[in-house]
Amino acid sequence: MSATFKHNFGAGPCILPQPVLQRAAEAVKSWDPVGLSILEISHRSPEFESVVKETEMLVRELLNVPDHYSVLFLQGGASMQFCMVPMNFLQGRKKSAAYLDAGYFGAKAIKEAQLFGKVNVIGSTKDSGYPRLPEGYAIPEDAAYFHYTSNNTIEGTQMWANVKSPVPVICDMSSDIFSREIDVSKFDLIYAGAQKNTGPAGLTIVIAKNSFIDSVKHPVSSMLDYRIYRDNGSMYNTPPVFAIYAAMLNLQWLKVKGGVKVIAKENLAKAQLLYDEIDRNPLFKGKAEKEHRSLMNVTFQMENPADEADFLKYAAQFGMVGIKGYRTVGGFRASLYNALPFESVKALVDCMQAYTESIIPHGSFHPTY
Ligand SMILES: *Cc1c(COP(=O)(O)O)cnc(C)c1O
C-alpha cells in the first residue's frame, strides 16, 4: 500500500467516515450484542431487528419523515427502482407518466418505464449533453406521476427547488439524500441507492407515502411490490444485513455531527472552495452551467483537454483518487459527499494551484491566494 494519504473523490461507492469503517470492521470480526460476526447473524434475531428499527428511526429523524410515510430497505440499487416504479404506478393505469430527461440516470429510468406504459418526456437537455436542467416544462394534470432526479451524478447538476406538481412526485435522490434538508411531504416516493451518501452498496432506501403505495391495485411480483416490503418490515426475504448495519453507523455519525442542517453547510463550503478555484484558475473550467451546479458532484475540465491526462498523473502523486470524469463524459469529476473532509477539497485546490504554477511562467499567473 502506498504511504500517500488518499483523498477519495470517488462518485460511488463513495467515501465513508473513518470511525464508521472502523466500527464496521470490528463488527465483521465480532459484533458485541451477539458475539458472532455481523456477516453470520440471523436477520430474524432480535439484535438485528433493533438495527433495522434504529436505521429506520435515524432516516425518519434526519429527514423529518412524516408518520404517514414508510421507510423501506430494499436491494437492487437505484436501477431496480427504474423498473419497480413504473411496474407499480404506471402499468395498467391507462395514463402516461411524466419524466424529466436531465442526465444519464434519468434517461435510464425513462427507458425502463417505457416497458410498462406510455412515457411523456416533458423536458430534456439531452441534445446539448445535459449541461443544465430542463426548464419551462409543464406537468400534465392527468399523468400517473412525475419522475425526476434531484442530483445528476455524472453531469454535475442539481435541482434545488421543490416542484409544484398536480400529480404524485417520485424522485431519485441517490446522490444527494442526507446532504441537505428536504421537505419529504412534497414527495410521494423517494428512492436512493445507498452507496453514494448513505452507506455501502447493496442497500436501497425508499421513503414512500402510504396512501401512494396503497393506490397500487394490480398484482405485482412480491419482490417488486412496495406493499410487501412495508407490510413485512423490509424482511419479506433476507435483507442486506451488513449494508443496513453500516448505513446505520453512518447515519449515527451524521446525527452526532448535527444532522443534515449542519452537513449542508459543510457541503456548501466544500463546493464553493472548489468552484471558486475552477472559475479563477486559467487552466480549468466548469462543465455544468453555473446556475445548476451540483454541490455533490463537481464536474470540470481543462481549457486544453490534452493536459488532462498530465494533471491526473500529477494529482495522483498527492493522493487524489476518483477525480476522472465518467467514461462517456471525460474531464474531471470530484464528488464531495458528506464524509469527504473539507481538508481533502483544500488539498485538491492546492494541487490545482501548484500544477498551474508549475507550467505557467512565474509572474504571468496572479493567484489571489
Ligand atoms: C448511482 C446512481 C444510480 C444507479 O444506482 P445503482 O445503485 O448502481 O443502481 C441511479 N441514480 C442516480 C442519481 C445515481 O447517482
The ligand as an ORCA input file, in Angstrom:
! r2SCAN-3c Opt
* xyz 0 1
  C     -25.585      5.827     -8.999
  C     -26.926      6.291     -9.365
  C     -27.908      5.406     -9.851
  C     -27.629      3.954    -10.048
  O     -27.513      3.368     -8.818
  P     -27.339      1.785     -8.628
  O     -27.489      1.661     -7.160
  O     -25.979      1.465     -9.131
  O     -28.384      1.110     -9.385
  C     -29.145      5.914    -10.136
  N     -29.426      7.214     -9.979
  C     -28.507      8.102     -9.535
  C     -28.873      9.546     -9.380
  C     -27.229      7.666     -9.216
  O     -26.310      8.531     -8.770
*
